Amino acid sequence: MLPSLDLAVTFDQDEMSSWILPVTSIYYLGSVSRVVCLFPITAFDSRAEIAASTDFCLRESRDSRPLRLSLESLRIKAVMADYERIFAAVFPPSADVVVPTPVATPVLGSTGLGQSFGGFVAPASEPQSSAEEQIKWDRAWHTATSYLSLPNELITLAHATQSEEALRARWLKPFTTEIASAVSYLVSINSPGNKLRRGSNKDNLLQWYYEEMLSRHYVEYVSPTIVKYFDDASNRDALLNASQVLQVALALYLYPLNVHISSFLPENGAHEIEEARQNLYGLFTYSIPTKIYVQRVGDFLDEHATIVLCINVRWNQKADRAAISDAHEKVCRVMKCLNSVGLAGPKAERLFAEVMTGILGRYVRVQYGGQWKPYLNLPERLRDWIENKFSRFIVDVLAQIRDTSHDKGKFDHPISYGDMQKWQQTGIRMLGELRTEELFDVVCRWNESMSGAIRDLEHYIREGKRRFQLTSKFSEAVSRRLLQPGASTTEILQVYIAIIRAFTTLEPKGVLLDRVARPIRRYLREREDTVNIVVGGLLADMDEDPAVPDTLYDLAEVVELTGGLPQHQSSDDGGDLNFDDMTWEPDPVDAPLEYMKSNDADIIGALISLFETKEAFTKEFQKILGERLLRKEHEFDKEVQVLEILKVRFGESNLQACEVMLRDIMDSRRVDAFIHKEQGFASNQRLHTKLKATRKLTWHPSLGQVVVNLDLEDRVVREEVQTWQASVIYAFSSTSDTDSIDPITKTVSDLSESLEMSESLVRSALTFWVSKLVLVQYRPDTYRVLETLSSDINTLNPSASSPSTTTNTNIAQAAAVAAASEAVHAAAASSAVKSEEEMLAEKMEVYWNFVKAMLTNQGAMRLERIVMMLKMVVPGGFPFGNDELRAFLGGKVAEGRLEVGAGGFKIVH
C-alpha cells in the first residue's frame, strides 16, 4: 500500500449540516467562515471518492462547538493526487520549492495549536500544483486572520478615556514581517493566489474582516452597551456616552486597514477603507431600533433647543446666558460625535428639521399666545427672531451633522438666505394658525386694543386656501360655542356686532364677513325675541343705572357714536368704477359671483336686514316705543333720534303710527300744564275734554309706573314698580300717631279689603316684596317689614332657634333669601288652587277696557282684528291668542255687555 496523502479541503459555514466524516483524523484550522481541514487519505481507498453532496460533522477542540460543514462545489481529486505523489517520489522537486507542513501532522511535527506556522517564504516561482498553492494560501489566511482577530472583551465607556497607544497595545497584535507577507499574498492583486481566485468572493480577506470578524465582535461585545445607553431614558448623557463608545470601536476596527493593509491595496486602499467605514456606519445604525433612536435624539434636541432659543422665556424677561451657552455647546458636541460614528447624516438632519419645526410652533404659541396689543408688531418681531437666533442655531447644528469629508455629495443644498426666508414664512403661517384658533375669543372680547390680533391675520390670509381655512374654523367655533340654546339672544347679537367690527378691520371688502355671518343671521331669524332685543337696543339709554338685563347696549353705543349711519361710504358700491379713487382695490379672488360690497361697518343695517319684511320690525318698534312713552315723563330725544334713523331706512309711511304716538306725547305736555293743577280725576277729565274735544281721558290703574324709595333701618331700597305693587308696600308704612316699636303686620285678607284688590293681585305684590327682602312671611298669610337683615333670624328660620345660634349678617341674609324663596313657592301654590278659567278671567279683565274702547270708537269688529289691535296698542304686547279671547268675549256676550252680528262683536248700549 502506498503512503498516505495529505489534502486540503475548504468548507463554507453557510452550507454546513450534520453528518459523520468517514476518515481517521481531521484537523480544523482557520476562521469562522472559511474552514481548512487537513486529513490523511489512503491511495486507492474507496473513501477517497467523496461525492459533492457528502456532509461532515466536526468538533473544534477548543470549545467543542459542532461545526456543520459541506463539500458542495468541492471535488477531491484523490487519484490525481496519488499520481502526483508517485511522480514526486521518482522525480524529486527542485530545492526552491517549499512544501509547508501542516501544524498537526504527527510525523513531521509542528508548532502548537493556535500558533503561527513559522516564517513564510514567498516562492520564487509558481507552485508546481494546486495542492501546494492551496497549502500556501491556507497558511497565509491563518496568519492574517489571526492578526485581525479581536479579543472577546466588551468595549465600554472606560476605554474612551484611555489613549490610542494604550488601546492599540491591548486590543491589536503587532504587525510583523510574517503578517505583512501573508497579508500581501492574500490582498495583493498580483499575488499567485489572487490570480487563481480572480472573480471569486469566497477567499476575500477584507470581506471576511467586514462581514464576519467585525460584525460578530460588534454584535457580541459593543452593541449591548450601545442599546443599554439608548434604553436608559433617565441618563441625560446617554447619547454622548454611546457615541464615545462607538468612536473607540470604530477606531479599533479601522486601524489595521488604515495603517497596515491599505499599503497593499490599489490607491492605498481608499476605496476599501471608505467601504469599510460605510459598512460600519450601517452596522451601527441598524443595531439601534429606529423608534428608540428617533425618540432619544429628538428629545435631546428638543430639550436643549428650548434652552438655547429661550422658548419659555418671555420677551420682557432676562435669560440665563450661562445655561444657553452650555446647552449650545453640548448640542454641537453630541451631534458631532454622532456624525463621526455614522449616526447623524441625512437621517439626523430630517429629525432635526422636524424638531425645529415643533420648536418654532411652540415658540409662537408660548410667546405670542394671547398677545393682541396692536403696538407689539409681532410679525416683524418674529421675523427678527428667526433671522438672528433660530437660523443661526440651525446653521451651527447642521455644520456638525454635515461632515463634508465623509458625507460628500449627500448635502447638495447649502443653507442660504432663501432658506431663512422660508423659515420666516413658516413662522408667519404658524402665527396665523394661532390667531385663527384665538379669533373667536378675540371677537368675544373685542375692542380697539385687540386689533393687533387682526393685524397679525392680514399677513396670513393672502392665499385663498388660508382664507377658506380661517372662515371654516371660525364658523365651526361659532356653531359649537355660540349658536346653542343656552346662549341668550342678547349674547348672540353682541358677538355678531363684534364680528362685524373685527372682520371689517381684517378685510374691508366684506367677503370673509359675508361668509361667517350667514349661519349667525339664519340662526337669529329663528329666535322669536330677536326683533324685541334689536329694537330695545336702538332705544336703550347708555346712562341707565343700573343697567337693564338683556339689553343690547352695544347697539345703543353704535347709534350714539355714528348717529345711526355708517361711518364710511364705499366709493365702488355702484356698478361704475371711480377712476379718481387711488385706494381702489379689486375684489378678492374668492368672492362669490353674487358678491356685492356693502357699506363698511353698517351694524344697524346688518341687524335690520335680519328680518324678511319691514312690517315685523316696524310693529315691534311701535310696541316698544309705546311702552317707553308711557314710562318716561320728560325728555324723548333718544326716541326722536331713532325714529328719524328708521324713517331714512324704511320710509316715513311705514312709521307714521309711531310718529303720531310721539306727537301725541309731545302735545300732552302742553295739556298737562293746564290740568296738573286740578284735583281729582273727574276734574282732569272735564278739562281734557275742553282742550281735546275729539279725545276722551280714560284711567288705567294697572299700567302706571312708580319709583319707590324705602328707608329701612340698615339699608335703602329703590325699585321701579307698578302702581298696585306700590300700593301694597305703602300699606305697611308707619303713621305719625303710631309709636309702637313693633313692625307693622298685615294679612292678605286685610290688604285685599283695605285696598279693594283681588287676593291674587295682593299675593303677587307680597311675593315681589318678599323676593326683594323688604317683607317677610312669619305666619301663613301674615307679613311684616324686615327692617334689618340681621334681625328676626328665628322668625325667618325657625330650625335655627337656639341660644348658641350666631346672629351675624351673612346668616341673616341667607335666611332671608330662604324665606323669600319659601314665600314665592307658597304664593305659587296658593295661586295654583284657582282654576284656569278664573286666572284667565282675571287677566282678561285688564284688557277689557281696551276692547270696550275699540268697539265704542270704531264700531263692530271681527275677532281677528281685535287681536291684531290689542297686540299693537297694549304695552308689553297681548299675550293671548284667538281662542282665549273668543272664550272671554263669549262670557261678555252671556252677560249682555256684547253682542255678535254680521260685522263681528259690538257694544250693547
ROLUMKE-979087 format. One record per residue (C-alpha): x, y, z. Coordinates in steps of 0.5 Angstrom, whole numbers, plus 500, padded with zeros to 3 digits. Example, Ala and Ser with C-alpha at 12.3 -4.5 7.8 and 13.67 -1.06 7.14 Angstrom:
2
525491516 527498514 
This chain:
909
500500500 502507498 504512504 498517506 497523502 495530505 490534502 487541504 479542504 475548504 468549507 463554507 460555514 453557511 453551508 454546514 450541516 451535521 454528518 460524520 466524517 469517515 476519516 481517521 483524523 481532522 485538524 481545524 485551522 482558520 477562522 469562522 467563515 473559512 475552515 481549513 482542514 488537513 487530514 490523511 487519505 490513503 491512496 486508492 482508498 474508497 473513502 477518498 472518492 468523496 461526493 460533492 454532497 457529502 457533509 461532515 461534523 467537526 468539533 473544535 478542540 478549544 471550546 467543543 462547539 460543533 461546526 456544520 461543514 459541507 463540501 459543496 463546490 469542492 472536488 477532491 482529486 485524490 487519485 491525481 494527488 497520489 500520482 503527483 506524490 509517486 512522481 515526486 518520489 521518483 523526481 524530487 522537487 527543486 530546492 527553491 520550492 518550499 512545501 510547508 508542513 501542517 502544524 498538526 502533522 505528527 510525523 513532521 512536528 509543528 508549533 503548538 495549537 493557535 501559534 504561527 507556522 513560523 517564518 513565511 518565505 515567498 516562493 521564487 517561482 510559481 508553486 508546482 501544484 494547486 495543492 502546494 499553493 493552497 497550503 501556502 494560501 492557508 498559512 497566510 490566511 491563518 497568519 493574517 486572521 490571527 493578527 486581525 482577531 480582536 480580544 473577546 472583551 467589552 468596550 466600555 466608556 472607561 476605554 474612552 479615557 485612555 490614550 490611543 497608544 494604550 488602547 492599541 497596545 492592549 487590543 491590537 497585535 504587533 504588525 511583524 514582517 511575517 504578518 506583512 508578508 501574509 497580508 501582502 500575499 492575501 490582498 495584493 492583486 499581483 500575488 499568485 494566490 489572488 491571480 488564481 482566485 480572481 473573480 471569487 469572493 470566498 477568499 477575500 480577507 477584507 470581506 472576512 474582516 468586515 462581515 465576520 470579525 468586526 460584525 461579530 465583535 461589535 454585536 457581542 462586545 459593543 452593541 449591548 453597551 450602546 443599547 443600554 445607554 439609549 434605553 436609559 432615559 434618565 441618563 442626560 449624557 447617554 448620547 455623549 457616552 454612547 458616541 464616545 464608546 462608538 468612537 473607541 470601537 471605530 478607531 480600533 476597527 479601522 486602525 489595521 486598515 488605515 495603518 498597515 493593510 492600506 499600503 498593500 492596496 491600490 491607491 493606498 486603500 482609499 476605496 477599501 477604507 471608505 467602504 469599511 467606514 460606511 459598513 461600520 456606520 451602517 452597523 452602528 445605525 442598524 444596531 440601534 432601534 430607530 424608534 429609540 434613536 429618534 426619541 432620544 436624539 429628539 428629546 435631547 435636541 428639544 431640551 437644549 434648543 429650548 434653553 438656547 433659544 429662550 423658548 420659555 423666557 418672556 421677551 421682557 425677562 432676563 435670560 441665563 447667559 451661562 445656561 444658554 452657552 452651556 446648552 449650545 456647546 453641549 448640543 454642538 459637541 454631541 452632534 459632532 460625536 454622533 456624526 463621527 460615528 455615522 449616527 448623524 448625517 441626513 437622518 439626523 438632519 431630518 430629525 433636527 428639522 422636525 425638532 426645530 419646526 416644533 421649537 418654532 411653533 412652541 416659541 410662537 405660542 408661548 411668546 405671542 399667545 394672548 398678546 393682542 396689543 397693536 403696539 407690539 408689532 409681533 410679525 416684525 419681532 418674530 422675523 428678527 428673532 428668526 434671523 438673529 437667533 433661530 437661524 444662527 443656531 440651525 447653522 451651528 448645529 448643521 455644521 456639526 451634522 454635515 461633515 463634508 470630509 465623510 458626507 461629501 455629496 450628500 448635502 448639496 444644498 447649503 444654508 442660504 438667505 433664502 432658507 432664512 426667509 422660508 423659516 420666517 414665512 413658516 413663523 408667520 404662518 404659525 403666528 397666523 394659525 395661532 391667531 386663527 385659534 384665538 380669533 373667537 376669544 379676541 372677538 368676544 373681548 373686542 375693543 380697539 386695544 386688541 386690534 394687534 391680533 387682527 393686524 397679525 392675521 393680515 400677513 396670514 390671509 394673503 393666500 386664498 386657502 388660508 382665508 378659507 381655513 380662517 373662516 372655516 375654523 372661526 365658523 366652527 368655533 361660533 357654532 360650537 361656543 355661541 349658537 347654542 340654546 344656553 346663550 342668550 339672544 343679547 349675548 349673540 347680538 353682542 358677539 355679532 356686533 364685535 364680529 362686524 367690527 373685527 372683520 371689517 378691520 381685518 378685511 374692509 372688502 367684507 368677503 370674510 365677514 359675509 362668509 362668517 356672518 351667514 350662519 349667525 344671521 340665520 340663527 338670529 332669525 329663528 329667535 323670537 326675541 331678536 326684534 325686541 332686543 334690537 329695538 330695545 338696544 336702539 332706544 337704550 340709554 347709556 347713562 342708565 344706572 343700574 344697567 337693565 339686564 338683557 339690554 343691547 347697550 353695544 347698539 346704543 353705543 353705535 347710535 351715540 358714536 355714529 349718529 346711526 349712519 355708517 362712518 365711511 361710505 364706500 367709493 365703489 358701491 355702485 357699478 361704475 369705478 371711481 378712477 380718482 380713488 387712489 385707494 381702490 383695490 380689486 375684489 378678493 379672489 375668493 369673492 363669490 359671484 353674487 358679492 356686492 360690497 356693503 358700507 363699512 361697519 354698518 352695524 345698524 343696517 346689518 341688524 335691521 336687515 336680519 328681518 325678512 320684512 319691514 313690518 316686523 321691525 316697525 311693529 316691534 319698535 312701535 310697541 316698545 316706543 309706546 312703553 317708553 313713552 308711558 314710563 318716561 316723564 321728561 326728555 325724549 331726545 333719544 326716541 326722536 333720534 332713533 325715529 329719525 334714523 329709522 325714517 331714513 332707512 324705512 321711509 316715513 310712511 312705515 313709521 307714521 304711527 310712531 311719529 303720531 305717538 311721539 307728537 301726542 306725548 309732546 302735546 301732552 306736556 302743554 296740556 299737563 301744564 293746565 290740568 296739573 293744578 286741578 285736584 281729582 280725576 274728574 276735574 282733570 277729565 273735564 279740563 282735558 275734554 275742553 282742551 282736546 274736544 275729540 279726545 277722552 281721558 281714561 284712567 288705567 291704574 295698572 299701567 302706571 310706574 312709580 319709583 319707591 325709596 324705602 328708608 330702613 334702619 340698616 339700608 335704603 331700597 330704591 325700586 321702580 315698580 307698578 302702582 299696585 306694588 307701591 300701594 301694598 308696600 305703602 300700607 306698611 308705612 308707619 303713621 305719625 301717631 304710632 309710637 310702637 317700636 314693633 314693626 307693622 304687621 299686615 295680613 293678606 285679607 287686611 290688605 285686600 280689604 283696605 286697598 280694594 284689591 284682589 287677593 291674588 294681586 296682593 299676594 303677587 305684590 307681597 311676594 315681590 317685596 319678600 324677594 327684595 328682602 323688604 318684607 318677611 312672612 313670619 306666619 301664614 298669610 301674615 307679613 311684616 317689615 324687615 328693618 334690619 337684615 341681622 334681626 329676627 333670625 329665629 323668625 326667618 329660620 326657626 330651626 336655628 333658634 338656640 342660645 348659641 346661634 350666632 347673629 351675624 349679618 351673613 347668616 341673617 342675609 342667608 336666612 332672609 333669602 331662604 325666607 324670601 324663597 319660601 314666600 315665593 313658593 308659598 305664593 305660587 302654591 296659593 295661586 295654583 289653587 285657583 282654576 285656570 278660568 279664574 286666572 284667565 278672567 283676572 288677567 283679561 280684566 286688565 285688557 277689557 278697558 282697551 277692548 271696550 274703548 276700541 269697540 266704542 270708538 271704531 264700532 263693531 270689530 272682528 276677533 282677529 282685528 281686536 287681537 291685532 289692535 291689542 298687540 299694537 296698543 297694549 304696553 308690553 304686548 298682548 300675551 293671549 291668542 284668539 282662543 283665549 280672547 274668544 272665550 273671554 268675550 263670550 263671557 261678556 256676551 253672556 253678561 249682556 255687555 257685548 253682542 255678536 253681529 255680522 260685523 263682529 263684536 260690538 258694545 251693547 248700549 
